[in-house]
Amino acid sequence: MTKDTQSKDLLIRARACGICSDLPLGPRPLFQVSKKAKVLIVGQAPGSKTHEKGIPFDDASGDRLRDWMGVTKPTFYDASKIAILPMGFCFPGTGKSGDLPPRVECADHWRHEFMSYMKNVKLMLVIGKYARDWHLPARQGETVTKTVADWRQLAPDIVPLPHPSPRNNRWLAKNPWFEADVLPVLKQSIAGLIKQTK
């Protein structure tokens, strides 16, 4: 089996995944990957709206994330430039205070294989607690605010981000340093990496 065949097989297997067959809306794995991508977005899990559309981050959170990154929708959805690999590929359902956490079965089964597949990633955007805990295990137990505030210690390979949801408007208001200090550097880094992608 050639490497290209193995790659196609991985994507086919992942898109057909039914490990979490008890999901409230059923399995519908959403991700965007390419071996060429230099930027990787690691989110939590699709929301109900993106599940219905079948397009990751096609909502208000995605609009804000694209603004933070300084990219257009066409660039954002170009898998050869930007990969999107949430901790959970499917909508996990809703709890008392919002969407439930990503299902752990997803990362346990798929994550190492996908991370090995995307060897050209130079910048990983780690969004929220669940992505942080898996990709930055030494940071488990600290607040997302603390992790994001320490972004200089992790850059240029990793930039931790708060979730871009409108629910985080209060967090953004309380932490103006994020938009003032982090985002200009983030946009510059992403622009440079996208220019390098052929």
N, C-alpha and C positions, 0 to 999 in steps of 0.2 A: 504493500500500500504506500503510495507516494505521500509526501507531506501535504500537497494540495488536497488530496483525497481525504487525508486525516482531518484537515481543517474543515472541509465541507461536511464531513461526517459529524464533527463536533457541533457545528451550527444546526444541522438537521436534528441531531439527538436532543440538543437543548431546547429547540423550538417545539419539539414534540413531547417535552417532559410532562409527566403527569404524577410526579412523586407526591405532590400535595393535592390529591384528588378530592379532598373534603373542603376546599376553599369555597367561600360563599358564592362567588361568581364563576367558579371553575378555574382550571389552569389556563393561562394565556401568557406565556413567557414573553416579556418585553425587554429587549436589549439591542444594542447596536455595536458591532465590533468589526475590526479589520486589522490585519497584520501590519498595515501601514500607519495606523493612527499613532500620533505622538502624544496626544492628550487623552486622558482617561477620566471620565466622570464616574465616581462611585457614590451612588445615592442609596436610599433606603429600600423602597419598593414602589411600584406604580400605585397611583391613587385610583379611585373608581373611575374618574373621568378619562384618564389616560388608558385605563383598561378597556373602556368602551371604544375609544378611538383606535387603540392598537398602536399608539405612537408615544414613546417616552417623552416626558416633560412637555407635552402639548397642552399646557395650562398656564395659569398665572405664575406658578412657581418657575416654570420653564422660561417665561418671559423675563422674569427677574434674573434668573441664572444667566441667560444670554446677555442681558445688560451688564451683569457683573463681569462676564468674560469678554465683552466687547466684540461679540460675533453676531452675524446675521443668522436667520433661520436656515437658509440654504447651507451655510458653512457648518452650523450646528448639526444638521442632519446628514452631513457628508461623512460616512463611516471611515473613509480613508484619512480623514483629518481628526475627527473626534469620536472616541468610543464611549459608550454608555453601558455600564455594567452594574446594576443595582445589587445590593446584598440579597434581595429577594426578587426573583424575576416576575412574580405575579402579585396581584392585589391581595393582601392578606386578610382583608375584612376590617370592620370598624368596631372600636371599643367605646368605652364611656367618654374618653377624652380625645377621640380622633381615630385615625387609622391604627390598626394593630401593628406591632413590630414585624419586621420581615421574618418569614419562616426560616428557622435555622437549618432545615433540611437542604435548602437551596445552596447555601454557601458550603455546607459539608460535602455536598455531592459535586458541585460544579466549579467552585471558585479557583482551586489550584490549577485545574486544567485550563481554564480561560486565562489566568494570569501567565501561565507558561506559553500560551498561544500568542499573547500580545507582547512580543519581545521589544518592540520599537517605542514603547511608551516612555516618554521623558518627563512628563508632568502628570501627577495624579491629583485630582480634586476630590478630597475626602469630605463628604457632606454628612454631618450629623453624628450622633452617638454610635449607632450600630456599625456604620462604615469605619469610624474611628477605632472602635474596639477590635475590629478584625484586622485592619491594616496597620494600626499603631497600638499593639497590645500593651506596650509599656505605659501608655497613657490611660488605660482603663481606670476608672474610679475618679478621674478628674472631670470637671465640668467642660462642656463643649466650649464655653467662653474662654476658659484657661488654655485649652488646646489651640483655639484660633488665635488667641493673643500671643502664643509662642510660635507663630507661623514662620518667623525668620529662622528659627532653629531647624525647621523642616524643609524650607525652600532650598534650592529650586526644584527638587524632585517631587515634593509633596506640599500642597497647600490645603490646610483644613478650612472648611467653610461651615457656617451655620446653615440650617435649611433655608432655602429661598422662599418658603411659603409666606403668604401675606400674614399668617399667624405670628410671624416673627418681626412684625413692624415695631413692636415695643422694644425688642432686643436691639434692633438697628438704631432706634432712637437713643437707647441707653449707651450704645457703644459706637459713637461717631468715628472713632479711630479706624474701624473696619473699612468704611467706605473711603476715608481720607488716606489711609496708609496702605492697606492691603490691595484694594482693587486696582489702583494705577499700576502697581508692579505686576499683578496678575494679568491684566490686559496686555501689558507689554510682552510678558513671557509667552502668552498664548499667540499673540500676533507673530512673534518670531518663529515659533514652532510650526504654525500653520504655513508660513512662507516656505519652510524647509520641506514640507510634505509634497511629494510629486506623485 
